[in-house]
Amino acid sequence: MLFALALPVWSAELSYQLRVDGLACPYCAYGIEKKIKALQGVANESVEIRLNEGIVLFEADTETAIDEATLRQLVTDAGFTLRGVKTQSVEPPDE
């Protein structure tokens, strides 16, 4: 009998911070959260919305980097205004 040991494969990710005008209620936040989670490469559990600050945070694989034009269109389609985007590399944890 063969046993295989499955080790997690970690890849670098990009962390995104969006400044969004108009995020005022949980229902509004849910709409934009659904659209972000639908993007290819987005880690669903990483989406965080800070209503009082108008900030949306999430992480995505570096292989599927999301450009600012795509994010601007997504935010506009959700009924909001994108004021800025910051990205930062997130390195995998050391083992």
C-alpha positions in Angstrom: 0.0 0.0 0.0 1.3 3.4 -0.9 0.8 6.5 1.2 1.2 9.9 -0.2 1.9 12.8 2.0 0.2 15.9 0.7 2.1 19.0 1.6 0.5 22.5 1.0 1.9 24.3 -2.0 2.3 28.0 -1.2 2.6 30.6 -3.9 3.2 34.3 -3.5 0.1 36.4 -3.4 -0.8 40.0 -4.0 -2.6 41.9 -1.3 -5.0 44.6 -2.6 -6.4 47.6 -0.7 -9.2 49.5 -2.5 -10.4 52.9 -1.3 -14.1 53.0 -2.2 -16.6 55.8 -1.8 -20.2 55.0 -0.9 -19.7 51.8 1.3 -22.2 52.7 4.0 -24.2 49.6 4.8 -23.7 45.8 5.0 -26.0 45.3 2.0 -23.7 47.5 -0.1 -20.7 45.7 1.2 -22.2 42.3 0.2 -22.7 43.4 -3.4 -19.0 44.4 -3.9 -17.8 41.4 -1.9 -19.7 39.0 -4.3 -18.1 40.7 -7.3 -14.6 40.5 -5.9 -15.0 36.8 -4.9 -16.0 36.1 -8.5 -12.7 37.2 -9.8 -10.3 34.4 -10.8 -7.5 33.9 -8.4 -9.1 35.7 -5.4 -8.8 33.8 -2.1 -12.5 34.0 -1.0 -11.7 33.9 2.7 -9.4 36.9 2.3 -12.0 39.5 1.4 -12.5 42.0 4.2 -14.6 45.1 4.0 -14.2 48.0 6.5 -17.4 50.0 6.1 -16.5 53.0 8.3 -13.2 53.5 6.5 -14.4 52.7 2.9 -11.7 50.1 2.5 -11.9 46.7 0.8 -9.0 44.3 1.3 -8.4 41.0 -0.4 -5.6 38.7 -1.7 -5.2 37.0 -5.1 -2.6 34.8 -6.7 0.2 36.5 -8.5 -0.4 34.4 -11.6 -3.8 36.2 -12.0 -2.8 39.7 -11.1 -5.8 42.0 -11.4 -5.2 45.4 -13.0 -6.6 48.7 -11.8 -8.9 49.1 -14.9 -10.6 45.8 -14.0 -11.0 46.8 -10.4 -12.3 50.2 -11.4 -14.9 48.7 -13.6 -15.9 46.1 -10.9 -16.4 48.9 -8.3 -18.3 51.1 -10.8 -20.6 48.2 -11.8 -21.3 47.7 -8.1 -22.5 51.3 -7.9 -19.4 52.8 -6.1 -16.5 55.1 -6.9 -12.9 53.7 -6.7 -10.6 56.3 -5.2 -7.4 54.3 -5.1 -5.7 51.0 -5.3 -2.6 49.7 -3.4 -1.0 46.4 -4.0 1.7 44.6 -2.0 3.4 41.2 -2.3 2.6 38.7 0.4 5.3 36.0 0.7 4.4 32.4 1.6 5.2 31.4 5.2 8.5 29.7 6.0 8.3 26.1 6.9 
